[in-house]
Amino acid sequence: MTAGRFRDRVVIERRGGADDGFGNPAPEWGAYMTVWANVRFTVGRERVAAGRLDGPRSATIRFRRGLLAEAITNEDRAVFERSAWSVVAVGFAGDKNQFVDLTVEEDLSYQE
């Protein structure tokens, strides 16, 4: 995958990224890492409930693998396009596993 495909700026956040002043992790989310990524939205995952479409959007975020990326888990989230996305799964792709693939679902409760 060429560098030109990594056009989306994505912030990976981790809960407790800050200190509450007493040495305890704060309950807020804090930036863990920022990457240039390729975001691909998945279609057709909505379900019909009470006569209307319901459910979060889903996507796959691909970016270059690095030391910080190795520690991403499904406890983290991604923020882009003014929305937060919960990490559902973490995988590696490419001939030499040089990319990280995050499967994410939109967090409908997120507010900026």
WOTAHU-V572733 format. One record per residue. N is the residue number from 0. PSI is psi in radians with two decimals (* if undefined). NEAR is the number of other ideal C-beta (glycine too) atoms within 12 Angstrom. Layout:
# WOTAHU-V572733
N,PSI,NEAR + N,PSI,NEAR
This chain:
# WOTAHU-V572733
0,2.27,21 + 1,2.77,9 + 2,-0.49,11 + 3,-0.32,8 + 4,-0.28,16 + 5,1.44,20 + 6,-0.21,19 + 7,2.28,25 + 8,2.08,21 + 9,2.34,37 + 10,2.17,28 + 11,2.18,37 + 12,2.65,29 + 13,2.41,27 + 14,2.44,22 + 15,0.55,18 + 16,-0.16,21 + 17,2.91,19 + 18,2.46,13 + 19,0.11,13 + 20,-0.25,8 + 21,0.24,8 + 22,0.04,9 + 23,2.57,10 + 24,2.36,16 + 25,2.62,16 + 26,-0.15,13 + 27,2.88,14 + 28,2.50,26 + 29,2.65,21 + 30,2.28,21 + 31,-0.81,27 + 32,2.72,29 + 33,2.32,19 + 34,2.74,30 + 35,2.24,23 + 36,2.94,35 + 37,2.02,28 + 38,2.19,31 + 39,2.08,22 + 40,2.49,22 + 41,2.46,20 + 42,2.77,11 + 43,0.25,11 + 44,-0.12,20 + 45,2.67,16 + 46,2.70,13 + 47,2.18,11 + 48,2.19,9 + 49,0.66,7 + 50,0.20,7 + 51,2.77,9 + 52,2.38,14 + 53,2.66,13 + 54,2.74,16 + 55,2.68,23 + 56,2.73,25 + 57,2.79,28 + 58,2.93,31 + 59,2.28,31 + 60,2.12,44 + 61,2.31,32 + 62,2.96,38 + 63,2.44,29 + 64,2.47,26 + 65,-3.13,19 + 66,-0.77,10 + 67,-0.61,18 + 68,-0.46,31 + 69,-0.36,14 + 70,0.06,17 + 71,2.35,33 + 72,3.13,19 + 73,0.08,19 + 74,-0.20,18 + 75,3.05,35 + 76,2.83,33 + 77,2.50,45 + 78,2.14,34 + 79,2.79,30 + 80,0.68,21 + 81,0.48,13 + 82,2.65,26 + 83,2.53,28 + 84,2.14,36 + 85,2.37,31 + 86,2.13,35 + 87,-0.70,27 + 88,2.63,20 + 89,2.27,28 + 90,3.00,21 + 91,2.54,21 + 92,2.96,22 + 93,2.89,15 + 94,-0.65,8 + 95,0.47,9 + 96,0.69,15 + 97,-0.05,16 + 98,2.64,26 + 99,2.31,38 + 100,2.08,30 + 101,2.19,39 + 102,2.18,26 + 103,2.71,40 + 104,2.49,29 + 105,2.35,28 + 106,1.81,25 + 107,-0.21,14 + 108,-0.02,11 + 109,2.37,20 + 110,2.35,10 + 111,*,9
